[in-house]
Structure formats: C-alpha cells, structure tokens
Amino acid sequence: MMHRRSLLKLALGAAATPLFAIDEADPSNIKIAHRINAKAVTDDDLLFFQQIGLRWARLEFGEAPLSLDQFRATQQRFAKFGMAVYSGVHYSYRTTP
C-alpha cells in the first residue's frame, strides 16, 4: 500500500530528474556564450556571470595591441570564475591608416 509520504517522495524525485542529459564538454554541442569586453569587465561582473552559470565567453579586445601573454592572463582570469574562452575578437584589422 502506498502512503502519502511515499507518493510525495516519488513525485519530488521525478520532478528533480532531468528528462535528458547534455554533455557540455562534447565539441559537437552548441556553446552559448556571452560577448564580453575583455578590458572593461570587472571581477564583480565575472562573479555575476559565474553565479548565473555562464561557462563560455566571447571576448572582445578592441583595437589596442594584444600580446599572447595578455591573452593568456585574461584566459586564466576567466578560468578562476569557471569560464572558458570560446572565441576572442581583436579589431585591429578594422583600423584605417
């Protein structure tokens, strides 16, 4: 015989079980990223992004020269907040002489 408590536990367990699981590490899956100004983003912004579950970032670096070390430092900074860089955009090709 099913008691009310057992029925409630069964219903809560079913509601908490996802209908399907997505492997976010699978390279064939779509990545949802947010466009972020890499030079203007603050640690408070990164903390907020972490809290809402953002895992991927599309960084925009503007037109100033950018070294590989600067890019790596930015990549490591985002990693501290649990985010990976999906793409990086540098607009130096848009400058006119």
Phi and psi restraints in degrees (range 20) as a CNS / XPLOR table:
assign (resid 1 and name C) (resid 2 and name N)
       (resid 2 and name CA) (resid 2 and name C) 1.0 -89.9 20.0 2
assign (resid 2 and name N) (resid 2 and name CA)
       (resid 2 and name C) (resid 3 and name N) 1.0 125.7 20.0 2
assign (resid 2 and name C) (resid 3 and name N)
       (resid 3 and name CA) (resid 3 and name C) 1.0 -90.6 20.0 2
assign (resid 3 and name N) (resid 3 and name CA)
       (resid 3 and name C) (resid 4 and name N) 1.0 162.8 20.0 2
assign (resid 3 and name C) (resid 4 and name N)
       (resid 4 and name CA) (resid 4 and name C) 1.0 -60.1 20.0 2
assign (resid 4 and name N) (resid 4 and name CA)
       (resid 4 and name C) (resid 5 and name N) 1.0 -39.8 20.0 2
assign (resid 4 and name C) (resid 5 and name N)
       (resid 5 and name CA) (resid 5 and name C) 1.0 -63.3 20.0 2
assign (resid 5 and name N) (resid 5 and name CA)
       (resid 5 and name C) (resid 6 and name N) 1.0 -41.9 20.0 2
assign (resid 5 and name C) (resid 6 and name N)
       (resid 6 and name CA) (resid 6 and name C) 1.0 -63.6 20.0 2
assign (resid 6 and name N) (resid 6 and name CA)
       (resid 6 and name C) (resid 7 and name N) 1.0 -41.3 20.0 2
assign (resid 6 and name C) (resid 7 and name N)
       (resid 7 and name CA) (resid 7 and name C) 1.0 -64.4 20.0 2
assign (resid 7 and name N) (resid 7 and name CA)
       (resid 7 and name C) (resid 8 and name N) 1.0 -41.3 20.0 2
assign (resid 7 and name C) (resid 8 and name N)
       (resid 8 and name CA) (resid 8 and name C) 1.0 -63.8 20.0 2
assign (resid 8 and name N) (resid 8 and name CA)
       (resid 8 and name C) (resid 9 and name N) 1.0 -43.8 20.0 2
assign (resid 8 and name C) (resid 9 and name N)
       (resid 9 and name CA) (resid 9 and name C) 1.0 -61.9 20.0 2
assign (resid 9 and name N) (resid 9 and name CA)
       (resid 9 and name C) (resid 10 and name N) 1.0 -40.0 20.0 2
assign (resid 9 and name C) (resid 10 and name N)
       (resid 10 and name CA) (resid 10 and name C) 1.0 -64.4 20.0 2
assign (resid 10 and name N) (resid 10 and name CA)
       (resid 10 and name C) (resid 11 and name N) 1.0 -43.5 20.0 2
assign (resid 10 and name C) (resid 11 and name N)
       (resid 11 and name CA) (resid 11 and name C) 1.0 -66.5 20.0 2
assign (resid 11 and name N) (resid 11 and name CA)
       (resid 11 and name C) (resid 12 and name N) 1.0 -42.3 20.0 2
assign (resid 11 and name C) (resid 12 and name N)
       (resid 12 and name CA) (resid 12 and name C) 1.0 -66.6 20.0 2
assign (resid 12 and name N) (resid 12 and name CA)
       (resid 12 and name C) (resid 13 and name N) 1.0 -39.5 20.0 2
assign (resid 12 and name C) (resid 13 and name N)
       (resid 13 and name CA) (resid 13 and name C) 1.0 -64.1 20.0 2
assign (resid 13 and name N) (resid 13 and name CA)
       (resid 13 and name C) (resid 14 and name N) 1.0 -40.3 20.0 2
assign (resid 13 and name C) (resid 14 and name N)
       (resid 14 and name CA) (resid 14 and name C) 1.0 -67.6 20.0 2
assign (resid 14 and name N) (resid 14 and name CA)
       (resid 14 and name C) (resid 15 and name N) 1.0 -37.0 20.0 2
assign (resid 14 and name C) (resid 15 and name N)
       (resid 15 and name CA) (resid 15 and name C) 1.0 -69.2 20.0 2
assign (resid 15 and name N) (resid 15 and name CA)
       (resid 15 and name C) (resid 16 and name N) 1.0 -29.5 20.0 2
assign (resid 15 and name C) (resid 16 and name N)
       (resid 16 and name CA) (resid 16 and name C) 1.0 -84.8 20.0 2
assign (resid 16 and name N) (resid 16 and name CA)
       (resid 16 and name C) (resid 17 and name N) 1.0 -12.2 20.0 2
assign (resid 16 and name C) (resid 17 and name N)
       (resid 17 and name CA) (resid 17 and name C) 1.0 -86.1 20.0 2
assign (resid 17 and name N) (resid 17 and name CA)
       (resid 17 and name C) (resid 18 and name N) 1.0 123.3 20.0 2
assign (resid 17 and name C) (resid 18 and name N)
       (resid 18 and name CA) (resid 18 and name C) 1.0 -67.5 20.0 2
assign (resid 18 and name N) (resid 18 and name CA)
       (resid 18 and name C) (resid 19 and name N) 1.0 149.3 20.0 2
assign (resid 18 and name C) (resid 19 and name N)
       (resid 19 and name CA) (resid 19 and name C) 1.0 -72.3 20.0 2
assign (resid 19 and name N) (resid 19 and name CA)
       (resid 19 and name C) (resid 20 and name N) 1.0 -30.5 20.0 2
assign (resid 19 and name C) (resid 20 and name N)
       (resid 20 and name CA) (resid 20 and name C) 1.0 -151.5 20.0 2
assign (resid 20 and name N) (resid 20 and name CA)
       (resid 20 and name C) (resid 21 and name N) 1.0 156.3 20.0 2
assign (resid 20 and name C) (resid 21 and name N)
       (resid 21 and name CA) (resid 21 and name C) 1.0 -113.8 20.0 2
assign (resid 21 and name N) (resid 21 and name CA)
       (resid 21 and name C) (resid 22 and name N) 1.0 138.2 20.0 2
assign (resid 21 and name C) (resid 22 and name N)
       (resid 22 and name CA) (resid 22 and name C) 1.0 -112.9 20.0 2
assign (resid 22 and name N) (resid 22 and name CA)
       (resid 22 and name C) (resid 23 and name N) 1.0 128.4 20.0 2
assign (resid 22 and name C) (resid 23 and name N)
       (resid 23 and name CA) (resid 23 and name C) 1.0 -84.3 20.0 2
assign (resid 23 and name N) (resid 23 and name CA)
       (resid 23 and name C) (resid 24 and name N) 1.0 101.6 20.0 2
assign (resid 23 and name C) (resid 24 and name N)
       (resid 24 and name CA) (resid 24 and name C) 1.0 -66.3 20.0 2
assign (resid 24 and name N) (resid 24 and name CA)
       (resid 24 and name C) (resid 25 and name N) 1.0 -20.8 20.0 2
assign (resid 24 and name C) (resid 25 and name N)
       (resid 25 and name CA) (resid 25 and name C) 1.0 -82.6 20.0 2
assign (resid 25 and name N) (resid 25 and name CA)
       (resid 25 and name C) (resid 26 and name N) 1.0 -11.3 20.0 2
assign (resid 25 and name C) (resid 26 and name N)
       (resid 26 and name CA) (resid 26 and name C) 1.0 -66.4 20.0 2
assign (resid 26 and name N) (resid 26 and name CA)
       (resid 26 and name C) (resid 27 and name N) 1.0 119.3 20.0 2
assign (resid 26 and name C) (resid 27 and name N)
       (resid 27 and name CA) (resid 27 and name C) 1.0 -63.9 20.0 2
assign (resid 27 and name N) (resid 27 and name CA)
       (resid 27 and name C) (resid 28 and name N) 1.0 -17.6 20.0 2
assign (resid 27 and name C) (resid 28 and name N)
       (resid 28 and name CA) (resid 28 and name C) 1.0 -83.5 20.0 2
assign (resid 28 and name N) (resid 28 and name CA)
       (resid 28 and name C) (resid 29 and name N) 1.0 -9.9 20.0 2
assign (resid 28 and name C) (resid 29 and name N)
       (resid 29 and name CA) (resid 29 and name C) 1.0 -81.1 20.0 2
assign (resid 29 and name N) (resid 29 and name CA)
       (resid 29 and name C) (resid 30 and name N) 1.0 154.1 20.0 2
assign (resid 29 and name C) (resid 30 and name N)
       (resid 30 and name CA) (resid 30 and name C) 1.0 -72.1 20.0 2
assign (resid 30 and name N) (resid 30 and name CA)
       (resid 30 and name C) (resid 31 and name N) 1.0 139.2 20.0 2
assign (resid 30 and name C) (resid 31 and name N)
       (resid 31 and name CA) (resid 31 and name C) 1.0 -106.0 20.0 2
assign (resid 31 and name N) (resid 31 and name CA)
       (resid 31 and name C) (resid 32 and name N) 1.0 127.9 20.0 2
assign (resid 31 and name C) (resid 32 and name N)
       (resid 32 and name CA) (resid 32 and name C) 1.0 -95.9 20.0 2
assign (resid 32 and name N) (resid 32 and name CA)
       (resid 32 and name C) (resid 33 and name N) 1.0 117.6 20.0 2
assign (resid 32 and name C) (resid 33 and name N)
       (resid 33 and name CA) (resid 33 and name C) 1.0 -121.9 20.0 2
assign (resid 33 and name N) (resid 33 and name CA)
       (resid 33 and name C) (resid 34 and name N) 1.0 165.0 20.0 2
assign (resid 33 and name C) (resid 34 and name N)
       (resid 34 and name CA) (resid 34 and name C) 1.0 -119.5 20.0 2
assign (resid 34 and name N) (resid 34 and name CA)
       (resid 34 and name C) (resid 35 and name N) 1.0 137.2 20.0 2
assign (resid 34 and name C) (resid 35 and name N)
       (resid 35 and name CA) (resid 35 and name C) 1.0 -76.0 20.0 2
assign (resid 35 and name N) (resid 35 and name CA)
       (resid 35 and name C) (resid 36 and name N) 1.0 125.7 20.0 2
assign (resid 35 and name C) (resid 36 and name N)
       (resid 36 and name CA) (resid 36 and name C) 1.0 -132.3 20.0 2
assign (resid 36 and name N) (resid 36 and name CA)
       (resid 36 and name C) (resid 37 and name N) 1.0 133.5 20.0 2
assign (resid 36 and name C) (resid 37 and name N)
       (resid 37 and name CA) (resid 37 and name C) 1.0 -74.0 20.0 2
assign (resid 37 and name N) (resid 37 and name CA)
       (resid 37 and name C) (resid 38 and name N) 1.0 109.6 20.0 2
assign (resid 37 and name C) (resid 38 and name N)
       (resid 38 and name CA) (resid 38 and name C) 1.0 -64.3 20.0 2
assign (resid 38 and name N) (resid 38 and name CA)
       (resid 38 and name C) (resid 39 and name N) 1.0 -29.0 20.0 2
assign (resid 38 and name C) (resid 39 and name N)
       (resid 39 and name CA) (resid 39 and name C) 1.0 -88.5 20.0 2
assign (resid 39 and name N) (resid 39 and name CA)
       (resid 39 and name C) (resid 40 and name N) 1.0 -20.5 20.0 2
assign (resid 39 and name C) (resid 40 and name N)
       (resid 40 and name CA) (resid 40 and name C) 1.0 -102.8 20.0 2
assign (resid 40 and name N) (resid 40 and name CA)
       (resid 40 and name C) (resid 41 and name N) 1.0 -10.7 20.0 2
assign (resid 40 and name C) (resid 41 and name N)
       (resid 41 and name CA) (resid 41 and name C) 1.0 -70.9 20.0 2
assign (resid 41 and name N) (resid 41 and name CA)
       (resid 41 and name C) (resid 42 and name N) 1.0 136.4 20.0 2
assign (resid 41 and name C) (resid 42 and name N)
       (resid 42 and name CA) (resid 42 and name C) 1.0 -100.5 20.0 2
assign (resid 42 and name N) (resid 42 and name CA)
       (resid 42 and name C) (resid 43 and name N) 1.0 167.6 20.0 2
assign (resid 42 and name C) (resid 43 and name N)
       (resid 43 and name CA) (resid 43 and name C) 1.0 -64.3 20.0 2
assign (resid 43 and name N) (resid 43 and name CA)
       (resid 43 and name C) (resid 44 and name N) 1.0 -32.7 20.0 2
assign (resid 43 and name C) (resid 44 and name N)
       (resid 44 and name CA) (resid 44 and name C) 1.0 -63.8 20.0 2
assign (resid 44 and name N) (resid 44 and name CA)
       (resid 44 and name C) (resid 45 and name N) 1.0 -40.0 20.0 2
assign (resid 44 and name C) (resid 45 and name N)
       (resid 45 and name CA) (resid 45 and name C) 1.0 -61.5 20.0 2
assign (resid 45 and name N) (resid 45 and name CA)
       (resid 45 and name C) (resid 46 and name N) 1.0 -45.7 20.0 2
assign (resid 45 and name C) (resid 46 and name N)
       (resid 46 and name CA) (resid 46 and name C) 1.0 -63.9 20.0 2
assign (resid 46 and name N) (resid 46 and name CA)
       (resid 46 and name C) (resid 47 and name N) 1.0 -37.4 20.0 2
assign (resid 46 and name C) (resid 47 and name N)
       (resid 47 and name CA) (resid 47 and name C) 1.0 -63.8 20.0 2
assign (resid 47 and name N) (resid 47 and name CA)
       (resid 47 and name C) (resid 48 and name N) 1.0 -42.0 20.0 2
assign (resid 47 and name C) (resid 48 and name N)
       (resid 48 and name CA) (resid 48 and name C) 1.0 -61.9 20.0 2
assign (resid 48 and name N) (resid 48 and name CA)
       (resid 48 and name C) (resid 49 and name N) 1.0 -46.1 20.0 2
assign (resid 48 and name C) (resid 49 and name N)
       (resid 49 and name CA) (resid 49 and name C) 1.0 -59.6 20.0 2
assign (resid 49 and name N) (resid 49 and name CA)
       (resid 49 and name C) (resid 50 and name N) 1.0 -39.6 20.0 2
assign (resid 49 and name C) (resid 50 and name N)
       (resid 50 and name CA) (resid 50 and name C) 1.0 -64.0 20.0 2
assign (resid 50 and name N) (resid 50 and name CA)
       (resid 50 and name C) (resid 51 and name N) 1.0 -42.2 20.0 2
assign (resid 50 and name C) (resid 51 and name N)
       (resid 51 and name CA) (resid 51 and name C) 1.0 -65.9 20.0 2
assign (resid 51 and name N) (resid 51 and name CA)
       (resid 51 and name C) (resid 52 and name N) 1.0 -30.6 20.0 2
assign (resid 51 and name C) (resid 52 and name N)
       (resid 52 and name CA) (resid 52 and name C) 1.0 -89.4 20.0 2
assign (resid 52 and name N) (resid 52 and name CA)
       (resid 52 and name C) (resid 53 and name N) 1.0 -0.1 20.0 2
assign (resid 52 and name C) (resid 53 and name N)
       (resid 53 and name CA) (resid 53 and name C) 1.0 90.3 20.0 2
assign (resid 53 and name N) (resid 53 and name CA)
       (resid 53 and name C) (resid 54 and name N) 1.0 18.0 20.0 2
assign (resid 53 and name C) (resid 54 and name N)
       (resid 54 and name CA) (resid 54 and name C) 1.0 -68.0 20.0 2
assign (resid 54 and name N) (resid 54 and name CA)
       (resid 54 and name C) (resid 55 and name N) 1.0 129.1 20.0 2
assign (resid 54 and name C) (resid 55 and name N)
       (resid 55 and name CA) (resid 55 and name C) 1.0 -115.9 20.0 2
assign (resid 55 and name N) (resid 55 and name CA)
       (resid 55 and name C) (resid 56 and name N) 1.0 -15.8 20.0 2
assign (resid 55 and name C) (resid 56 and name N)
       (resid 56 and name CA) (resid 56 and name C) 1.0 -130.0 20.0 2
assign (resid 56 and name N) (resid 56 and name CA)
       (resid 56 and name C) (resid 57 and name N) 1.0 143.6 20.0 2
assign (resid 56 and name C) (resid 57 and name N)
       (resid 57 and name CA) (resid 57 and name C) 1.0 -131.9 20.0 2
assign (resid 57 and name N) (resid 57 and name CA)
       (resid 57 and name C) (resid 58 and name N) 1.0 142.0 20.0 2
assign (resid 57 and name C) (resid 58 and name N)
       (resid 58 and name CA) (resid 58 and name C) 1.0 -107.7 20.0 2
assign (resid 58 and name N) (resid 58 and name CA)
       (resid 58 and name C) (resid 59 and name N) 1.0 106.6 20.0 2
assign (resid 58 and name C) (resid 59 and name N)
       (resid 59 and name CA) (resid 59 and name C) 1.0 -89.9 20.0 2
assign (resid 59 and name N) (resid 59 and name CA)
       (resid 59 and name C) (resid 60 and name N) 1.0 136.7 20.0 2
assign (resid 59 and name C) (resid 60 and name N)
       (resid 60 and name CA) (resid 60 and name C) 1.0 -114.7 20.0 2
assign (resid 60 and name N) (resid 60 and name CA)
       (resid 60 and name C) (resid 61 and name N) 1.0 123.3 20.0 2
assign (resid 60 and name C) (resid 61 and name N)
       (resid 61 and name CA) (resid 61 and name C) 1.0 -101.5 20.0 2
assign (resid 61 and name N) (resid 61 and name CA)
       (resid 61 and name C) (resid 62 and name N) 1.0 -4.6 20.0 2
assign (resid 61 and name C) (resid 62 and name N)
       (resid 62 and name CA) (resid 62 and name C) 1.0 78.1 20.0 2
assign (resid 62 and name N) (resid 62 and name CA)
       (resid 62 and name C) (resid 63 and name N) 1.0 -152.3 20.0 2
assign (resid 62 and name C) (resid 63 and name N)
       (resid 63 and name CA) (resid 63 and name C) 1.0 -107.2 20.0 2
assign (resid 63 and name N) (resid 63 and name CA)
       (resid 63 and name C) (resid 64 and name N) 1.0 -11.9 20.0 2
assign (resid 63 and name C) (resid 64 and name N)
       (resid 64 and name CA) (resid 64 and name C) 1.0 -66.2 20.0 2
assign (resid 64 and name N) (resid 64 and name CA)
       (resid 64 and name C) (resid 65 and name N) 1.0 149.5 20.0 2
assign (resid 64 and name C) (resid 65 and name N)
       (resid 65 and name CA) (resid 65 and name C) 1.0 -56.9 20.0 2
assign (resid 65 and name N) (resid 65 and name CA)
       (resid 65 and name C) (resid 66 and name N) 1.0 144.7 20.0 2
assign (resid 65 and name C) (resid 66 and name N)
       (resid 66 and name CA) (resid 66 and name C) 1.0 -134.5 20.0 2
assign (resid 66 and name N) (resid 66 and name CA)
       (resid 66 and name C) (resid 67 and name N) 1.0 124.6 20.0 2
assign (resid 66 and name C) (resid 67 and name N)
       (resid 67 and name CA) (resid 67 and name C) 1.0 -91.2 20.0 2
assign (resid 67 and name N) (resid 67 and name CA)
       (resid 67 and name C) (resid 68 and name N) 1.0 163.5 20.0 2
assign (resid 67 and name C) (resid 68 and name N)
       (resid 68 and name CA) (resid 68 and name C) 1.0 -62.5 20.0 2
assign (resid 68 and name N) (resid 68 and name CA)
       (resid 68 and name C) (resid 69 and name N) 1.0 -36.6 20.0 2
assign (resid 68 and name C) (resid 69 and name N)
       (resid 69 and name CA) (resid 69 and name C) 1.0 -63.8 20.0 2
assign (resid 69 and name N) (resid 69 and name CA)
       (resid 69 and name C) (resid 70 and name N) 1.0 -39.1 20.0 2
assign (resid 69 and name C) (resid 70 and name N)
       (resid 70 and name CA) (resid 70 and name C) 1.0 -65.4 20.0 2
assign (resid 70 and name N) (resid 70 and name CA)
       (resid 70 and name C) (resid 71 and name N) 1.0 -40.7 20.0 2
assign (resid 70 and name C) (resid 71 and name N)
       (resid 71 and name CA) (resid 71 and name C) 1.0 -64.0 20.0 2
assign (resid 71 and name N) (resid 71 and name CA)
       (resid 71 and name C) (resid 72 and name N) 1.0 -44.4 20.0 2
assign (resid 71 and name C) (resid 72 and name N)
       (resid 72 and name CA) (resid 72 and name C) 1.0 -62.7 20.0 2
assign (resid 72 and name N) (resid 72 and name CA)
       (resid 72 and name C) (resid 73 and name N) 1.0 -39.3 20.0 2
assign (resid 72 and name C) (resid 73 and name N)
       (resid 73 and name CA) (resid 73 and name C) 1.0 -62.9 20.0 2
assign (resid 73 and name N) (resid 73 and name CA)
       (resid 73 and name C) (resid 74 and name N) 1.0 -41.5 20.0 2
assign (resid 73 and name C) (resid 74 and name N)
       (resid 74 and name CA) (resid 74 and name C) 1.0 -65.4 20.0 2
assign (resid 74 and name N) (resid 74 and name CA)
       (resid 74 and name C) (resid 75 and name N) 1.0 -42.0 20.0 2
assign (resid 74 and name C) (resid 75 and name N)
       (resid 75 and name CA) (resid 75 and name C) 1.0 -60.9 20.0 2
assign (resid 75 and name N) (resid 75 and name CA)
       (resid 75 and name C) (resid 76 and name N) 1.0 -43.4 20.0 2
assign (resid 75 and name C) (resid 76 and name N)
       (resid 76 and name CA) (resid 76 and name C) 1.0 -67.4 20.0 2
assign (resid 76 and name N) (resid 76 and name CA)
       (resid 76 and name C) (resid 77 and name N) 1.0 -36.6 20.0 2
assign (resid 76 and name C) (resid 77 and name N)
       (resid 77 and name CA) (resid 77 and name C) 1.0 -62.0 20.0 2
assign (resid 77 and name N) (resid 77 and name CA)
       (resid 77 and name C) (resid 78 and name N) 1.0 -44.6 20.0 2
assign (resid 77 and name C) (resid 78 and name N)
       (resid 78 and name CA) (resid 78 and name C) 1.0 -66.9 20.0 2
assign (resid 78 and name N) (resid 78 and name CA)
       (resid 78 and name C) (resid 79 and name N) 1.0 -37.1 20.0 2
assign (resid 78 and name C) (resid 79 and name N)
       (resid 79 and name CA) (resid 79 and name C) 1.0 -62.0 20.0 2
assign (resid 79 and name N) (resid 79 and name CA)
       (resid 79 and name C) (resid 80 and name N) 1.0 -32.7 20.0 2
assign (resid 79 and name C) (resid 80 and name N)
       (resid 80 and name CA) (resid 80 and name C) 1.0 -61.0 20.0 2
assign (resid 80 and name N) (resid 80 and name CA)
       (resid 80 and name C) (resid 81 and name N) 1.0 -24.2 20.0 2
assign (resid 80 and name C) (resid 81 and name N)
       (resid 81 and name CA) (resid 81 and name C) 1.0 -103.1 20.0 2
assign (resid 81 and name N) (resid 81 and name CA)
       (resid 81 and name C) (resid 82 and name N) 1.0 14.2 20.0 2
assign (resid 81 and name C) (resid 82 and name N)
       (resid 82 and name CA) (resid 82 and name C) 1.0 78.9 20.0 2
assign (resid 82 and name N) (resid 82 and name CA)
       (resid 82 and name C) (resid 83 and name N) 1.0 20.8 20.0 2
assign (resid 82 and name C) (resid 83 and name N)
       (resid 83 and name CA) (resid 83 and name C) 1.0 -116.8 20.0 2
assign (resid 83 and name N) (resid 83 and name CA)
       (resid 83 and name C) (resid 84 and name N) 1.0 146.5 20.0 2
assign (resid 83 and name C) (resid 84 and name N)
       (resid 84 and name CA) (resid 84 and name C) 1.0 -111.5 20.0 2
assign (resid 84 and name N) (resid 84 and name CA)
       (resid 84 and name C) (resid 85 and name N) 1.0 152.0 20.0 2
assign (resid 84 and name C) (resid 85 and name N)
       (resid 85 and name CA) (resid 85 and name C) 1.0 -86.2 20.0 2
assign (resid 85 and name N) (resid 85 and name CA)
       (resid 85 and name C) (resid 86 and name N) 1.0 117.8 20.0 2
assign (resid 85 and name C) (resid 86 and name N)
       (resid 86 and name CA) (resid 86 and name C) 1.0 -83.1 20.0 2
assign (resid 86 and name N) (resid 86 and name CA)
       (resid 86 and name C) (resid 87 and name N) 1.0 -40.2 20.0 2
assign (resid 86 and name C) (resid 87 and name N)
       (resid 87 and name CA) (resid 87 and name C) 1.0 -156.4 20.0 2
assign (resid 87 and name N) (resid 87 and name CA)
       (resid 87 and name C) (resid 88 and name N) 1.0 158.0 20.0 2
assign (resid 87 and name C) (resid 88 and name N)
       (resid 88 and name CA) (resid 88 and name C) 1.0 -130.3 20.0 2
assign (resid 88 and name N) (resid 88 and name CA)
       (resid 88 and name C) (resid 89 and name N) 1.0 137.1 20.0 2
assign (resid 88 and name C) (resid 89 and name N)
       (resid 89 and name CA) (resid 89 and name C) 1.0 -119.9 20.0 2
assign (resid 89 and name N) (resid 89 and name CA)
       (resid 89 and name C) (resid 90 and name N) 1.0 130.9 20.0 2
assign (resid 89 and name C) (resid 90 and name N)
       (resid 90 and name CA) (resid 90 and name C) 1.0 -124.7 20.0 2
assign (resid 90 and name N) (resid 90 and name CA)
       (resid 90 and name C) (resid 91 and name N) 1.0 125.3 20.0 2
assign (resid 90 and name C) (resid 91 and name N)
       (resid 91 and name CA) (resid 91 and name C) 1.0 -93.1 20.0 2
assign (resid 91 and name N) (resid 91 and name CA)
       (resid 91 and name C) (resid 92 and name N) 1.0 21.2 20.0 2
assign (resid 91 and name C) (resid 92 and name N)
       (resid 92 and name CA) (resid 92 and name C) 1.0 -63.2 20.0 2
assign (resid 92 and name N) (resid 92 and name CA)
       (resid 92 and name C) (resid 93 and name N) 1.0 -28.2 20.0 2
assign (resid 92 and name C) (resid 93 and name N)
       (resid 93 and name CA) (resid 93 and name C) 1.0 -69.0 20.0 2
assign (resid 93 and name N) (resid 93 and name CA)
       (resid 93 and name C) (resid 94 and name N) 1.0 -13.6 20.0 2
assign (resid 93 and name C) (resid 94 and name N)
       (resid 94 and name CA) (resid 94 and name C) 1.0 -89.5 20.0 2
assign (resid 94 and name N) (resid 94 and name CA)
       (resid 94 and name C) (resid 95 and name N) 1.0 -10.9 20.0 2
assign (resid 94 and name C) (resid 95 and name N)
       (resid 95 and name CA) (resid 95 and name C) 1.0 -72.1 20.0 2
assign (resid 95 and name N) (resid 95 and name CA)
       (resid 95 and name C) (resid 96 and name N) 1.0 147.7 20.0 2
assign (resid 95 and name C) (resid 96 and name N)
       (resid 96 and name CA) (resid 96 and name C) 1.0 -107.6 20.0 2
assign (resid 96 and name N) (resid 96 and name CA)
       (resid 96 and name C) (resid 97 and name N) 1.0 147.3 20.0 2
